[in-house]
Amino acid sequence: MKAILNRLINHETISKEEARNVLVNISQGSYNTSQIAAFLTVYMMRSITVEELEGFRDALLELCIAVELDGYEAIDLCGTGGDGKDTFNISTLASFITAGAGIPVTKHGNYGVSSKCGSSNVMEFLGIKFSNDPDFLKRSIDKTNICVLHAPLFHPAMKNVGPIRKELAVKTFFNMLGPMVNPAFPKNQMVGVFNLELARMYGYLYQNTDKNYTILHALDGYDELSLTGPAKAIRNNSEQMLTPEDFGVNSLDSAAIKGGETIEASAAIFMDVISGKGTEAQNNVVCANAGMAIATAKDLTPKEGYDMAKESLFSGKALQSLRKLQEISR
């Protein structure tokens, strides 16, 4: 690690294979916490290369506990986090709305590191069981159209990194990796990223896979469709700018999509929205994100996806998916 750190400190990059090996060595406990923290810190101070990101991704996919969910044609809705915007749990709500619209979802998530309340924080508060048992996950997706994949249960190799990330409490390159290392290897993926450079990298890496994907970045910095302005969408065979008008709604003020200050407050917002009692802004933003996921999986226009998402939310189908998952979790 000393040699790698010296090279990185001298503004050199490392190869895909070297990046892969570092993560494998971290998983094996080969480095001390100071070395790991220093390694993470380098990537807060300079951009990651495509080769480095690919090497890190390959290592985590090799080391993960894979989940066999073939035949479901599932999608994952996952943001990188790290945008510093502290929105409510938009992608998690959008996941249940997508499930309610009839599209299987394998929701990969974790506790918040750089945010107040991550996907796993709110799911745990609402009584969702975290498990890597294949039978439980299959039953979840069969009965509710969604299963929750709590990242630490599937990436035991990263147990040496978790405490360091928590202590650092800022975004690291693991934020960039999260959406890429879903252990169910879903065929469809909608991912939000915190900057345009990373969106391009994701596009480059995903075009070399058989995934059906949409990569999103709101130009004012959100790692999701915020409806506060235009957003870039990179899909398999196209790139486009999306505006609120593409979903038939008005632009939002950023204050309208802020999250709660605590996990309890975040869970209260979550339940209000999924129960059809959210504000117009909250409803529109979750349905826009779910709509893009539906459009990705079904090859529809954003507006067609959005209309299906609204129907899922206001018919109670999204809430029904949550209630069934809570029931299975007991």
C-alpha positions as CSV (number, residue, x, y, z in Angstrom):
1,M,0.0,0.0,0.0
2,K,2.9,2.4,0.7
3,A,4.1,2.2,-2.9
4,I,0.5,2.8,-4.2
5,L,-0.1,5.7,-1.8
6,N,3.2,7.4,-2.9
7,R,2.2,7.1,-6.5
8,L,-1.2,8.5,-5.9
9,I,0.2,11.4,-3.8
10,N,2.5,12.2,-6.7
11,H,-0.7,12.5,-8.9
12,E,-0.2,9.3,-10.7
13,T,-3.1,6.9,-11.5
14,I,-3.3,3.2,-11.0
15,S,-4.3,0.5,-13.4
16,K,-7.6,-1.4,-13.4
17,E,-5.8,-4.5,-12.1
18,E,-4.1,-2.5,-9.3
19,A,-7.4,-0.9,-8.3
20,R,-9.0,-4.3,-8.1
21,N,-6.1,-5.7,-6.1
22,V,-6.3,-2.9,-3.5
23,L,-9.9,-3.6,-2.8
24,V,-9.3,-7.4,-2.5
25,N,-6.4,-6.6,-0.1
26,I,-8.6,-4.3,1.9
27,S,-11.2,-7.1,2.2
28,Q,-8.5,-9.5,3.5
29,G,-7.4,-7.1,6.2
30,S,-4.0,-6.4,4.6
31,Y,-4.0,-2.7,5.4
32,N,-4.4,-0.7,8.6
33,T,-7.2,1.9,9.1
34,S,-4.8,4.9,8.5
35,Q,-3.7,3.5,5.2
36,I,-7.3,2.8,4.1
37,A,-8.4,6.4,5.2
38,A,-5.4,7.9,3.3
39,F,-6.4,5.8,0.2
40,L,-10.0,7.1,0.4
41,T,-8.8,10.6,0.9
42,V,-6.8,10.7,-2.3
43,Y,-10.0,10.3,-4.3
44,M,-11.7,13.2,-2.5
45,M,-8.9,15.4,-3.9
46,R,-8.7,14.2,-7.5
47,S,-11.0,12.7,-10.0
48,I,-11.2,8.9,-10.3
49,T,-10.3,7.4,-13.7
50,V,-12.5,5.0,-15.7
51,E,-9.9,2.2,-15.2
52,E,-9.7,2.8,-11.5
53,L,-13.5,2.8,-11.1
54,E,-13.8,-0.3,-13.3
55,G,-11.2,-2.1,-11.1
56,F,-13.0,-1.2,-7.9
57,R,-16.3,-2.3,-9.4
58,D,-14.9,-5.6,-10.6
59,A,-13.4,-6.4,-7.2
60,L,-16.7,-5.8,-5.3
61,L,-18.7,-7.8,-7.8
62,E,-16.3,-10.7,-7.5
63,L,-16.3,-10.6,-3.7
64,C,-20.1,-10.0,-3.1
65,I,-22.6,-12.6,-2.0
66,A,-24.5,-12.9,-5.3
67,V,-28.3,-13.3,-5.3
68,E,-29.9,-15.5,-8.0
69,L,-33.1,-13.7,-9.1
70,D,-33.0,-14.7,-12.7
71,G,-36.3,-14.5,-14.6
72,Y,-37.6,-11.4,-12.9
73,E,-36.3,-8.8,-15.4
74,A,-35.8,-6.5,-12.3
75,I,-34.7,-2.9,-12.0
76,D,-32.6,-1.2,-9.4
77,L,-33.2,2.5,-8.6
78,C,-30.2,3.8,-6.8
79,G,-28.4,7.1,-6.4
80,T,-24.8,7.5,-5.6
81,G,-25.6,9.9,-2.8
82,G,-23.0,12.5,-2.0
83,D,-24.8,15.4,-3.6
84,G,-25.1,17.3,-0.3
85,K,-28.7,18.2,-1.0
86,D,-30.4,16.3,1.9
87,T,-33.6,15.5,0.0
88,F,-36.2,13.1,1.4
89,N,-35.9,9.4,0.4
90,I,-36.9,10.0,-3.3
91,S,-35.3,6.9,-4.9
92,T,-36.6,4.5,-2.2
93,L,-40.2,5.9,-2.6
94,A,-39.8,5.7,-6.4
95,S,-38.7,2.0,-5.9
96,F,-42.0,1.1,-4.2
97,I,-44.0,3.1,-6.8
98,T,-42.2,1.2,-9.6
99,A,-43.0,-2.1,-7.8
100,G,-46.6,-1.0,-7.6
101,A,-46.6,-0.4,-11.3
102,G,-45.8,-4.1,-11.8
103,I,-42.1,-3.9,-12.4
104,P,-39.9,-6.1,-10.1
105,V,-37.4,-4.1,-8.1
106,T,-34.1,-5.2,-6.4
107,K,-33.5,-2.2,-4.3
108,H,-29.8,-1.9,-3.3
109,G,-29.2,0.5,-0.4
110,N,-27.3,1.3,2.7
111,Y,-27.3,3.5,5.8
112,G,-26.6,7.2,5.2
113,V,-23.0,8.1,5.3
114,S,-22.9,11.7,3.9
115,S,-26.7,12.2,4.3
116,K,-28.8,12.3,7.4
117,C,-31.0,9.3,6.5
118,G,-30.1,6.7,3.8
119,S,-32.4,4.2,2.3
120,S,-31.6,1.5,4.8
121,N,-32.2,3.9,7.8
122,V,-35.8,4.5,6.7
123,M,-36.5,0.9,5.7
124,E,-35.2,-0.4,9.1
125,F,-37.3,2.2,10.9
126,L,-40.4,1.0,9.0
127,G,-39.8,-2.6,10.1
128,I,-38.3,-4.0,6.8
129,K,-36.2,-7.0,7.5
130,F,-32.7,-7.1,6.1
131,S,-31.6,-10.5,4.9
132,N,-29.4,-12.2,2.4
133,D,-31.4,-15.4,2.6
134,P,-32.3,-16.2,-1.1
135,D,-35.7,-17.8,-0.1
136,F,-36.7,-14.6,1.8
137,L,-35.7,-12.4,-1.0
138,K,-37.6,-14.5,-3.6
139,R,-40.6,-14.5,-1.4
140,S,-40.4,-10.7,-1.1
141,I,-40.2,-10.1,-4.8
142,D,-42.9,-12.7,-5.5
143,K,-45.4,-11.2,-3.1
144,T,-44.5,-7.5,-3.2
145,N,-42.6,-7.0,-6.5
146,I,-39.7,-5.6,-4.4
147,C,-36.8,-6.9,-2.3
148,V,-34.5,-4.8,-0.3
149,L,-30.8,-5.6,-0.5
150,H,-29.0,-4.0,2.4
151,A,-25.4,-3.6,1.1
152,P,-23.4,-4.7,4.1
153,L,-25.1,-8.1,4.1
154,F,-23.9,-8.7,0.5
155,H,-20.5,-7.1,0.6
156,P,-18.8,-8.6,3.7
157,A,-15.5,-7.8,2.1
158,M,-16.1,-4.1,2.9
159,K,-16.5,-4.6,6.7
160,N,-13.1,-3.0,7.1
161,V,-14.2,0.1,5.3
162,G,-17.6,0.8,6.8
163,P,-16.4,2.2,10.2
164,I,-13.8,4.5,8.4
165,R,-16.5,5.8,6.0
166,K,-18.8,6.5,9.0
167,E,-16.0,8.4,10.8
168,L,-15.0,10.4,7.7
169,A,-18.7,11.2,7.1
170,V,-18.1,12.6,3.6
171,K,-18.6,11.1,0.2
172,T,-15.9,8.7,-1.0
173,F,-15.5,6.7,-4.1
174,F,-17.7,4.0,-2.5
175,N,-20.6,6.4,-3.2
176,M,-19.7,6.1,-6.8
177,L,-19.6,2.3,-6.6
178,G,-22.9,1.6,-4.8
179,P,-25.2,1.5,-7.7
180,M,-22.8,-0.6,-9.8
181,V,-22.5,-3.5,-7.4
182,N,-26.0,-4.7,-6.9
183,P,-25.6,-8.3,-5.9
184,A,-28.7,-9.4,-7.8
185,F,-27.1,-8.2,-11.1
186,P,-30.4,-6.6,-12.3
187,K,-30.9,-6.4,-16.0
188,N,-32.3,-2.9,-15.8
189,Q,-30.8,0.0,-13.9
190,M,-31.7,3.6,-13.2
191,V,-28.9,5.4,-11.4
192,G,-28.5,9.0,-10.3
193,V,-25.0,10.4,-10.0
194,F,-23.7,13.6,-8.3
195,N,-21.8,15.1,-11.2
196,L,-21.7,15.1,-15.0
197,E,-18.2,13.7,-15.1
198,L,-19.3,10.6,-13.2
199,A,-22.4,10.3,-15.4
200,R,-20.1,10.0,-18.4
201,M,-18.0,7.4,-16.7
202,Y,-21.0,5.3,-15.8
203,G,-22.2,5.6,-19.4
204,Y,-18.8,4.4,-20.7
205,L,-18.8,1.4,-18.3
206,Y,-22.4,0.5,-18.8
207,Q,-22.2,0.5,-22.6
208,N,-19.8,-2.5,-22.2
209,T,-22.4,-4.5,-20.3
210,D,-25.7,-6.1,-21.3
211,K,-27.6,-3.8,-19.0
212,N,-30.6,-1.7,-20.0
213,Y,-29.9,1.6,-18.2
214,T,-30.7,5.3,-17.6
215,I,-28.1,7.5,-15.9
216,L,-29.4,10.7,-14.4
217,H,-27.8,13.9,-13.2
218,A,-29.6,17.1,-12.5
219,L,-27.5,20.0,-13.7
220,D,-28.0,21.9,-10.4
221,G,-26.2,19.1,-8.6
222,Y,-28.8,16.5,-7.6
223,D,-28.1,12.7,-8.0
224,E,-31.7,12.2,-9.2
225,L,-34.5,14.0,-11.1
226,S,-35.1,16.9,-8.8
227,L,-37.5,18.9,-11.1
228,T,-35.7,22.0,-9.9
229,G,-34.3,22.4,-13.4
230,P,-33.0,20.4,-16.4
231,A,-31.3,17.0,-16.0
232,K,-29.1,15.0,-18.2
233,A,-30.2,11.5,-19.0
234,I,-27.9,9.0,-20.7
235,R,-29.6,5.9,-22.0
236,N,-28.4,2.9,-24.0
237,N,-28.8,4.5,-27.4
238,S,-29.5,8.1,-26.6
239,E,-28.7,11.2,-24.5
240,Q,-31.3,13.8,-23.7
241,M,-32.0,16.8,-21.5
242,L,-35.1,16.3,-19.4
243,T,-37.1,19.2,-18.0
244,P,-40.1,19.3,-15.7
245,E,-42.2,19.9,-18.8
246,D,-41.3,16.5,-20.2
247,F,-43.4,15.1,-17.3
248,G,-46.1,17.7,-17.7
249,V,-45.3,19.4,-14.4
250,N,-43.9,22.8,-13.2
251,S,-40.4,23.4,-11.9
252,L,-39.9,23.0,-8.1
253,D,-38.1,25.0,-5.5
254,S,-35.4,23.1,-3.8
255,A,-37.0,23.7,-0.4
256,A,-40.0,21.7,-1.5
257,I,-38.0,18.4,-1.6
258,K,-35.9,18.7,1.5
259,G,-35.7,15.7,3.8
260,G,-36.3,15.4,7.5
261,E,-33.7,16.3,10.1
262,T,-34.0,12.9,11.8
263,I,-34.7,9.3,10.8
264,E,-38.2,9.6,12.4
265,A,-39.0,12.8,10.5
266,S,-37.7,11.2,7.3
267,A,-39.9,8.1,7.9
268,A,-42.9,10.4,8.5
269,I,-42.4,12.1,5.1
270,F,-42.0,8.6,3.5
271,M,-45.3,7.4,4.9
272,D,-47.1,10.6,4.0
273,V,-46.0,10.4,0.4
274,I,-46.6,6.6,-0.1
275,S,-50.0,7.0,1.5
276,G,-51.0,9.6,-1.1
277,K,-50.8,12.5,1.4
278,G,-47.6,14.1,0.1
279,T,-47.4,17.6,-1.2
280,E,-47.8,18.2,-4.9
281,A,-44.0,18.8,-5.2
282,Q,-43.2,15.5,-3.3
283,N,-45.6,13.5,-5.4
284,N,-44.3,14.9,-8.6
285,V,-40.7,14.3,-7.9
286,V,-41.1,10.7,-6.7
287,C,-43.3,10.0,-9.7
288,A,-40.9,11.5,-12.1
289,N,-38.1,9.3,-10.8
290,A,-40.3,6.2,-10.8
291,G,-41.5,7.2,-14.2
292,M,-38.0,7.2,-15.6
293,A,-37.4,3.8,-14.1
294,I,-40.6,2.4,-15.6
295,A,-39.7,4.1,-18.9
296,T,-36.3,2.4,-18.7
297,A,-37.7,-1.1,-18.1
298,K,-40.5,-0.8,-20.6
299,D,-38.9,1.4,-23.2
300,L,-41.5,4.2,-22.8
301,T,-41.3,7.9,-23.0
302,P,-40.7,9.8,-19.7
303,K,-44.3,11.1,-19.7
304,E,-45.8,7.6,-20.3
305,G,-43.7,6.3,-17.4
306,Y,-44.7,9.2,-15.2
307,D,-48.4,8.5,-15.8
308,M,-48.0,4.9,-14.8
309,A,-46.1,6.0,-11.7
310,K,-49.0,8.4,-10.7
311,E,-51.5,5.6,-11.1
312,S,-49.4,3.3,-8.9
313,L,-49.1,5.9,-6.2
314,F,-52.7,7.2,-6.1
315,S,-54.3,3.8,-6.6
316,G,-52.6,2.6,-3.4
317,K,-50.6,-0.1,-5.2
318,A,-47.2,1.3,-4.0
319,L,-48.5,1.4,-0.4
320,Q,-49.7,-2.2,-0.8
321,S,-46.2,-3.3,-1.8
322,L,-44.8,-1.7,1.3
323,R,-47.5,-3.1,3.6
324,K,-46.9,-6.6,2.2
325,L,-43.2,-6.3,2.7
326,Q,-43.6,-5.2,6.3
327,E,-45.9,-8.2,6.8
328,I,-43.3,-10.6,5.4
329,S,-40.6,-9.0,7.5
330,R,-42.4,-9.8,10.8
